[in-house]
Amino acid sequence: MLSANANAVPEWTEWVDASSTGATASFSQGPSAMLSMGTSLLSSVKAADSVFTAAPDIPGASVGGHPSYALVSTGDSNADDILLTLDLTGFPIDPGTVFGFADMFFDYRIELLDAALNPVSVDDLILSHFNLFYPGGIADYDLQLASSGALTLNPVHDANQGSTYPHSGLTLFENLPENTRFVRLVSNATQSSEGIQIYFGANPIPEPATFTLTVGAMAVLFVLRSRRP
């Protein structure tokens, strides 16, 4: 379930400018984030509320629905292969910033890096879990995060509807350290290819023009009030 520490319902990205090598995480306001592939390939981007339903409800998505996501083919990989990188350079990190992975079976590791590519601790990340209901099965294993960044499956079907699909549901990661500039997904073993999903959301950020207009309006109001007799 969603953690009690969620401070805001995020705006979920629309994935645009997609190719096999990456995509742009675009928001209605503010800066964008960049997704780039390492040894993996971007297969496609999916619109919100297509393919499956989710439970419990994902904050910021329609009831039972889900946000847009990028579908990545990991390719056959070796331990320590960098599969993908989410570049948050210039993107302000706050309590509403969240990323997520879904439909995982193999062994992975997440790495948080600062602007100088130094490791950032993952210990304060907060995980929230959601079951995904596909036409042919239910992805309801939860991902577990170790201090090393290793992601492992908790092989317990918790949807209580007879699931036999041995993959993770959606896991959201929030409470990113403010100095995080890159999120990497790394293979943690020699393993086969699979398709996984990546999500990204953040608090809407006012455009500079909107901020300037607001400040200007406040200044005019202050002048008018100061001129009152």
C-alpha positions in Angstrom: 0.0 0.0 0.0 1.0 3.6 -0.4 3.3 4.8 2.4 1.9 7.2 5.0 4.8 9.6 4.2 3.5 10.5 0.7 3.4 14.3 0.8 1.7 15.0 -2.5 0.0 13.4 -5.4 2.5 13.7 -8.2 1.9 14.6 -11.8 3.0 11.6 -13.9 5.2 12.1 -16.9 4.2 11.7 -20.5 6.9 9.8 -22.3 7.8 11.6 -25.5 10.5 11.7 -28.2 10.9 7.9 -27.7 13.4 5.8 -29.6 15.2 2.6 -28.9 17.9 4.6 -27.1 15.7 6.5 -24.7 12.8 9.0 -24.1 12.0 12.3 -22.5 9.9 12.4 -19.3 7.8 15.5 -20.1 5.5 17.4 -17.8 2.9 20.0 -18.4 5.0 22.5 -16.5 8.7 22.8 -15.5 11.8 20.9 -16.6 11.9 17.4 -18.1 13.9 14.3 -17.2 15.8 12.1 -19.6 15.7 8.3 -19.8 18.6 6.8 -21.7 19.4 3.1 -22.4 22.6 1.4 -21.5 22.7 -2.3 -22.6 18.9 -2.5 -22.8 16.5 -1.1 -25.4 13.4 1.0 -25.1 10.6 -1.1 -26.7 7.7 1.4 -26.5 5.9 3.8 -24.4 2.4 3.1 -23.1 -0.4 5.5 -22.5 -2.1 5.9 -19.2 -4.9 3.4 -18.4 -4.0 0.9 -21.1 -2.9 -2.7 -20.7 -3.9 -3.4 -17.1 -5.6 -2.2 -13.9 -4.0 -1.6 -10.5 -4.9 -2.0 -6.9 -4.8 -0.2 -4.6 -5.3 3.0 -6.5 -2.1 4.7 -7.7 -2.0 8.3 -6.5 -2.5 10.7 -9.3 -3.9 8.1 -11.7 -7.6 7.4 -12.4 -9.4 4.9 -10.1 -8.0 1.5 -10.9 -5.9 2.9 -13.7 -2.2 3.6 -14.0 0.1 6.3 -15.4 2.0 6.3 -18.7 5.2 4.2 -18.6 8.2 3.2 -20.7 8.5 -0.4 -21.6 12.1 -1.6 -21.6 13.6 -4.8 -23.0 16.6 -5.5 -20.7 18.4 -7.8 -23.1 20.7 -10.7 -22.0 22.9 -9.0 -19.4 25.8 -9.6 -17.1 26.3 -8.5 -13.6 27.0 -4.8 -13.3 25.7 -4.0 -16.8 24.0 -0.6 -16.7 20.5 -1.1 -18.2 19.1 2.4 -18.1 19.7 5.8 -16.5 17.1 8.4 -15.5 18.9 11.8 -15.7 17.5 14.3 -13.2 20.1 17.0 -13.8 18.5 20.4 -13.3 15.3 18.7 -12.0 14.5 19.9 -8.5 14.0 16.9 -6.2 11.3 17.3 -3.5 9.0 15.0 -1.5 6.7 14.6 -4.5 9.4 13.2 -6.8 8.9 9.5 -7.4 10.1 6.7 -9.7 8.9 3.2 -10.1 9.5 -0.2 -11.7 7.1 -3.0 -12.5 6.9 -6.5 -13.9 10.3 -7.6 -12.8 11.5 -11.3 -12.4 15.3 -11.2 -12.5 17.9 -9.6 -10.2 18.5 -5.9 -10.4 20.2 -3.1 -8.4 19.3 0.6 -8.3 22.0 3.2 -7.9 21.4 6.8 -6.9 24.2 9.2 -7.9 24.9 12.9 -7.3 26.1 15.4 -9.9 29.7 14.1 -9.6 28.5 10.5 -10.0 29.2 9.7 -6.4 26.9 7.2 -4.8 24.0 8.4 -2.8 22.4 6.2 0.0 19.2 4.4 -0.8 18.5 3.8 2.9 15.9 6.5 3.2 13.8 5.5 0.1 10.2 4.7 0.9 8.6 1.8 -1.1 4.9 1.5 -2.0 3.5 -1.6 -3.7 0.6 -2.0 -6.1 -0.8 -5.2 -7.7 -1.2 -5.2 -11.5 -4.1 -7.1 -13.1 -3.4 -8.1 -16.7 -5.9 -10.0 -18.9 -3.8 -13.1 -18.5 -2.5 -12.9 -14.9 -1.8 -10.9 -11.8 1.7 -9.4 -11.0 1.6 -9.2 -7.3 5.1 -10.0 -5.9 6.6 -7.1 -3.9 10.1 -5.8 -4.5 12.5 -5.6 -1.6 15.3 -3.1 -1.4 18.6 -3.8 0.4 21.1 -1.1 1.5 23.3 -2.2 -1.4 20.5 -1.2 -3.8 19.8 -4.8 -4.7 16.2 -5.5 -5.7 14.8 -8.9 -4.9 11.3 -10.4 -5.1 9.3 -11.4 -2.1 7.7 -14.5 -3.7 4.3 -14.1 -2.0 1.2 -13.7 -4.0 -0.7 -11.1 -2.0 -3.6 -10.3 -4.5 -5.6 -13.2 -3.0 -7.0 -14.1 -6.3 -5.1 -17.2 -7.2 -2.2 -15.5 -9.0 0.6 -17.8 -10.4 2.5 -15.0 -12.4 5.9 -14.8 -10.7 6.7 -11.1 -11.4 6.6 -8.0 -9.4 3.7 -5.6 -9.3 4.4 -1.8 -9.4 6.9 -0.6 -6.8 7.2 3.2 -6.3 10.2 4.7 -4.7 9.9 8.1 -3.0 11.7 10.3 -0.5 14.7 10.7 -2.8 17.7 12.5 -1.3 17.8 16.1 -2.6 21.3 15.6 -4.1 20.1 12.8 -6.4 20.9 13.6 -10.0 20.9 10.2 -11.6 18.9 7.0 -11.0 20.5 3.9 -12.6 19.1 0.4 -13.0 21.8 -2.2 -13.1 21.8 -5.9 -13.7 22.8 -7.8 -10.5 23.6 -11.1 -12.2 24.1 -12.8 -15.5 20.6 -13.3 -16.7 18.2 -13.4 -19.7 16.2 -10.6 -21.2 12.8 -9.5 -20.0 10.4 -6.6 -20.4 10.1 -4.2 -17.4 8.3 -0.9 -16.9 9.6 2.4 -15.6 7.5 5.3 -14.2 8.4 8.8 -13.2 6.3 11.5 -11.4 6.9 14.8 -9.7 5.1 17.8 -8.2 4.0 20.2 -10.9 6.5 23.1 -11.1 5.3 26.6 -12.1 6.8 27.9 -15.3 9.1 31.0 -14.8 6.6 33.2 -16.7 3.8 32.1 -14.3 6.0 32.8 -11.3 7.0 36.2 -12.6 3.4 37.1 -13.3 2.4 36.1 -9.7 5.3 38.2 -8.2 4.3 41.1 -10.4 0.7 41.0 -9.4 1.7 40.9 -5.7 3.9 44.0 -6.2 1.1 45.9 -7.9 -1.2 45.0 -5.0 1.4 46.2 -2.5 1.7 49.5 -4.3 -2.0 50.0 -4.4 -2.4 49.3 -0.8 0.5 51.6 0.1 -1.2 54.5 -1.8 -4.4 54.2 0.2 -5.1 57.4 2.2 
